[in-house]
Amino acid sequence: MIFGVVDIINKFESLKEDIPTVTFDEVYNYLDTLIDNIDINTDVLILAGGDHLYWYNNARYELLSNQLYSNKNQKYMITREMSDEYDRNAYIASLDRVRQNSDNPKWFDGSRAMKTITNLVSHKVNAKYIIPTKINMEDGLRKKLENKIN
């Protein structure tokens, strides 16, 4: 089944509210029925696109310095245990308070669904560390073009 964040917030509409009526476990367990087992194990799950970093910064969650490798676009990391704590906390903490820290409050409508999806994936691949980044496909294309020119 193909699904996305919008599908999850349409099913669990209270995810957009300040404090949802649905629990982390309810959403997590539902997602677990949608996402098959993943036959990959990895110590590190790298989250591209910037959304996760945007969430952590506006939620004021502590991020660790990336101690696994040095990359200016991948400066931070969290442990899976930190992710579990933060993602569960998102269901009992005020989303309105997080929105107040942001320049785009409406963006947070899908944030709980997004974080629950990635939380489940981190468990399915047995990741020990999660690296939220601002990297995207454009970065790779740019580097490839630069290498062809040089």
Buried (B, 14 or more C-beta within 10 A) or exposed (E): EEBEBEEBBEEBEEBBEEEBEBEBEBBBEBBEEEEEEEEEEEEBBBBBEBBBBBBBBBBEBEBEEBEEEEEEEBBBBBEBEBBBEBBBEBBEBEBEEBBEEBEEBEBBBBBBBBBBBBBBBBBBBEBBBBBBBBBEEEEEEEEEEEEEEE
